[in-house]
Amino acid sequence: MRLARFSYNDSVGYAVLDGETLKVLDGHPIGELAYTGVEIKLSDARLLAPIIPSKIICIGKNYLEHALEMGTPAPKEPLFFFKPTTAIIGPGDPIRIPSQSDDIQHESELAVVISRLCKDVPVERVKDVILGYTCANDVTARDLQQKDGQWARSKGFDTFCPLGPWIETEIADIQNVDIECRLNGKVTQKDSTASMIHSVATAVSWVSQHLTLLPGDVILTGSPAGISRMNPGDIVEVEIEGIGILSNPVVKDV
């Protein structure tokens, strides 16, 4: 099932995407679904970021080759940090390059959406607290990351967390799906979730041992190698097998 958030005629709602039709939901998609009976053509609506969470937790250096390209060893335990929710944009929205940075890079990632309040979740029960999965781009001001020695500013600018195009709730084996990033049609990142150092279940369980997760919270699970600089006029696409394509233009902030 694909859960989408959309705008239509100046209103915002949630829907189940059935082919090219949005079947509008009564309220939030977390919990028991209730339909309004209204159906909207996908082409007539605008897709938004599929969820607005209370927090965005990101797992750093979760692919060995990416850790190596960053010149650091792979962490023995999941390393996590936060992005502000003000960084979220949806499919088609522009990534804005701020004046403070000269090196903005993409990081394509699988994002996990949490289904219910949870804490201290055992690895074997993680599947019970996952609503579904979506595509994410952990946009990073690499020069500021290196300058600051920590990641809050470099990863927290407005527009630095594209999400979408929807939440896919049914993936048979999340540890065996392909992730690809394309910059102006050229493949820059290509790997599989099978290459993760810490699996989705391990990462979610680890995070839940340190903080309470709320319904709708988003966990980004790390970027494969191949991070590349983006410039105004570029189009960046994150494609994850079984989910879809998240596409965003890149512009200069004004």
C-alpha positions as CSV (number, residue, x, y, z in Angstrom):
1,M,0.0,0.0,0.0
2,R,1.2,3.5,-0.8
3,L,0.3,6.3,1.6
4,A,0.5,9.8,0.2
5,R,0.1,13.3,1.4
6,F,-1.2,15.8,-1.1
7,S,-2.6,19.2,-1.8
8,Y,-5.6,19.8,-3.9
9,N,-7.6,23.0,-4.4
10,D,-5.8,24.7,-1.5
11,S,-6.5,21.8,0.9
12,V,-4.0,19.2,2.3
13,G,-4.9,15.6,3.0
14,Y,-3.8,12.0,3.1
15,A,-4.7,9.3,0.7
16,V,-4.0,5.8,-0.4
17,L,-2.5,5.8,-3.9
18,D,-4.2,3.2,-6.1
19,G,-2.6,3.3,-9.5
20,E,-3.1,6.9,-10.7
21,T,-5.9,7.6,-8.2
22,L,-5.7,9.1,-4.7
23,K,-8.4,7.6,-2.5
24,V,-8.7,10.3,0.2
25,L,-8.5,9.3,3.8
26,D,-10.5,10.8,6.7
27,G,-7.7,12.0,9.0
28,H,-4.2,10.7,9.5
29,P,-2.9,7.5,7.8
30,I,-1.4,6.1,11.1
31,G,-3.8,3.7,12.7
32,E,-7.0,2.2,11.2
33,L,-7.6,3.7,7.8
34,A,-11.0,5.4,7.1
35,Y,-11.9,6.5,3.6
36,T,-13.9,9.6,2.8
37,G,-15.2,8.2,-0.5
38,V,-13.5,11.0,-2.4
39,E,-11.2,10.1,-5.3
40,I,-8.7,12.5,-7.0
41,K,-6.6,11.9,-10.1
42,L,-3.0,11.9,-9.2
43,S,-2.3,14.3,-12.1
44,D,-4.7,16.8,-10.6
45,A,-3.0,16.9,-7.2
46,R,0.4,17.9,-5.9
47,L,2.3,15.4,-3.8
48,L,3.9,16.7,-0.6
49,A,6.4,15.2,1.8
50,P,4.4,12.1,2.9
51,I,4.8,12.7,6.6
52,I,5.7,15.6,9.0
53,P,7.3,13.8,12.0
54,S,8.1,15.1,15.5
55,K,11.8,14.4,14.8
56,I,14.1,13.1,12.1
57,I,16.8,10.7,13.2
58,C,19.7,10.0,10.8
59,I,22.1,7.0,11.0
60,G,25.6,8.2,9.9
61,K,28.2,6.2,8.0
62,N,26.1,3.1,7.7
63,Y,27.7,1.9,4.5
64,L,31.4,0.9,4.6
65,E,32.3,2.4,1.3
66,H,30.7,5.7,2.3
67,A,32.6,5.8,5.6
68,L,35.8,5.2,3.7
69,E,35.1,8.0,1.2
70,M,34.7,10.3,4.2
71,G,38.1,9.2,5.4
72,T,36.8,7.6,8.6
73,P,36.4,4.1,10.0
74,A,32.9,2.5,10.1
75,P,31.3,3.0,13.6
76,K,31.0,-0.1,15.7
77,E,27.6,1.0,17.0
78,P,24.9,2.9,15.1
79,L,25.9,6.6,15.0
80,F,22.9,8.9,15.0
81,F,22.2,12.6,14.7
82,F,19.1,14.8,14.1
83,K,17.7,17.0,11.3
84,P,15.1,19.7,12.1
85,T,11.6,19.1,10.7
86,T,11.9,22.5,9.0
87,A,14.4,20.9,6.6
88,I,11.6,18.7,5.1
89,I,10.4,19.3,1.5
90,G,8.5,17.0,-0.8
91,P,8.9,15.7,-4.3
92,G,9.5,18.4,-6.9
93,D,10.3,21.1,-4.3
94,P,13.6,22.9,-4.8
95,I,16.7,22.2,-2.7
96,R,18.0,25.7,-1.9
97,I,21.7,26.3,-1.8
98,P,22.4,28.7,1.1
99,S,24.9,31.5,0.8
100,Q,26.9,30.1,3.7
101,S,28.2,27.1,1.8
102,D,30.1,26.4,-1.4
103,D,29.8,22.6,-1.4
104,I,26.3,21.1,-1.1
105,Q,26.2,17.3,-1.6
106,H,23.4,14.7,-1.9
107,E,23.1,11.6,0.1
108,S,20.5,9.1,-1.0
109,E,18.9,7.1,1.8
110,L,16.1,4.8,2.7
111,A,13.8,6.4,5.3
112,V,11.8,4.4,7.9
113,V,8.5,5.8,9.2
114,I,7.5,4.7,12.7
115,S,3.8,3.6,13.3
116,R,3.3,4.0,17.0
117,L,4.8,5.2,20.2
118,C,7.6,2.9,21.3
119,K,10.7,2.6,23.4
120,D,13.3,-0.2,23.9
121,V,12.1,-2.2,20.9
122,P,13.8,-5.6,20.5
123,V,15.4,-6.2,17.1
124,E,12.9,-9.1,16.5
125,R,9.9,-6.8,17.0
126,V,11.0,-3.8,15.0
127,K,8.7,-4.8,12.1
128,D,5.8,-4.2,14.5
129,V,6.6,-0.5,14.9
130,I,7.3,0.3,11.2
131,L,4.5,2.0,9.2
132,G,6.5,1.9,6.0
133,Y,9.4,3.3,3.9
134,T,10.1,6.3,1.7
135,C,13.0,7.9,-0.2
136,A,15.1,10.6,1.4
137,N,18.0,12.9,0.5
138,D,20.3,13.8,3.5
139,V,21.5,17.0,1.9
140,T,24.7,18.2,3.4
141,A,26.8,21.4,3.3
142,R,30.1,19.4,3.3
143,D,32.4,22.4,3.8
144,L,30.5,23.4,6.9
145,Q,30.4,19.9,8.2
146,Q,34.2,19.8,8.0
147,K,34.6,23.3,9.4
148,D,32.2,22.8,12.4
149,G,33.4,19.4,13.5
150,Q,29.8,18.5,14.2
151,W,26.8,18.1,11.9
152,A,23.9,20.2,13.1
153,R,24.4,23.3,10.9
154,S,25.6,21.5,7.8
155,K,22.6,19.1,7.6
156,G,19.9,21.4,9.1
157,F,19.3,24.1,6.6
158,D,15.8,24.6,5.2
159,T,15.1,22.2,2.3
160,F,17.9,19.8,3.3
161,C,15.6,16.8,3.9
162,P,13.6,15.9,0.8
163,L,11.2,13.0,1.5
164,G,8.8,11.1,-0.8
165,P,7.2,10.5,-3.1
166,W,5.0,8.4,-0.7
167,I,5.2,5.8,2.1
168,E,5.3,2.2,0.9
169,T,4.0,-0.1,3.5
170,E,4.7,-3.5,1.9
171,I,8.3,-4.5,1.0
172,A,9.0,-8.2,1.4
173,D,12.7,-7.8,2.3
174,I,13.9,-4.3,3.1
175,Q,17.5,-5.6,3.5
176,N,17.6,-6.4,-0.2
177,V,16.5,-3.4,-2.2
178,D,18.5,-1.3,-4.6
179,I,19.2,2.4,-3.9
180,E,20.3,4.7,-6.7
181,C,21.0,8.4,-7.0
182,R,21.1,10.3,-10.3
183,L,22.4,13.8,-10.9
184,N,21.1,15.2,-14.1
185,G,20.5,11.6,-15.3
186,K,24.0,10.4,-14.4
187,V,24.2,7.7,-11.8
188,T,26.3,8.9,-8.8
189,Q,25.3,6.4,-6.2
190,K,24.2,2.7,-6.6
191,D,24.1,0.1,-3.9
192,S,21.8,-2.2,-2.0
193,T,20.5,-2.1,1.5
194,A,22.2,-5.5,1.9
195,S,25.4,-3.4,2.2
196,M,24.3,-1.7,5.4
197,I,26.7,-2.1,8.3
198,H,23.8,-1.9,10.8
199,S,20.5,-3.3,9.4
200,V,17.2,-1.4,9.5
201,A,16.0,-3.5,12.5
202,T,19.3,-3.0,14.4
203,A,19.2,0.8,13.7
204,V,15.6,1.3,14.8
205,S,16.1,-0.9,17.9
206,W,19.3,1.1,18.8
207,V,17.6,4.4,18.4
208,S,14.6,3.3,20.5
209,Q,17.0,2.3,23.4
210,H,18.0,5.9,23.7
211,L,14.8,7.9,23.0
212,T,11.1,7.4,22.7
213,L,9.8,7.2,19.1
214,L,6.5,8.7,18.3
215,P,4.0,7.8,15.5
216,G,5.3,9.4,12.2
217,D,8.9,9.8,13.3
218,V,11.4,9.3,10.5
219,I,14.7,7.4,10.7
220,L,17.1,7.8,7.8
221,T,19.3,4.7,7.5
222,G,22.5,6.0,5.9
223,S,23.9,6.8,2.5
224,P,25.9,4.6,0.1
225,A,29.2,5.8,-1.4
226,G,29.1,8.2,-4.3
227,I,28.1,11.5,-2.6
228,S,28.5,14.3,-5.1
229,R,28.3,18.1,-5.3
230,M,25.1,19.7,-6.5
231,N,24.8,23.0,-8.3
232,P,22.0,25.4,-9.2
233,G,20.1,24.0,-12.2
234,D,20.8,20.4,-11.3
235,I,18.1,17.8,-10.9
236,V,18.7,15.1,-8.3
237,E,16.8,11.9,-8.2
238,V,16.7,9.2,-5.4
239,E,15.2,5.9,-6.5
240,I,14.6,3.0,-4.2
241,E,13.4,-0.3,-5.5
242,G,9.9,-1.0,-4.5
243,I,9.2,2.5,-3.5
244,G,9.6,5.0,-6.3
245,I,11.6,8.1,-7.3
246,L,12.1,11.3,-5.3
247,S,13.1,14.1,-7.7
248,N,14.1,17.6,-6.7
249,P,15.6,20.6,-8.6
250,V,18.5,22.5,-7.1
251,V,18.4,26.3,-6.9
252,K,20.4,29.1,-5.4
253,D,18.8,30.6,-2.3
254,V,17.9,34.3,-2.5
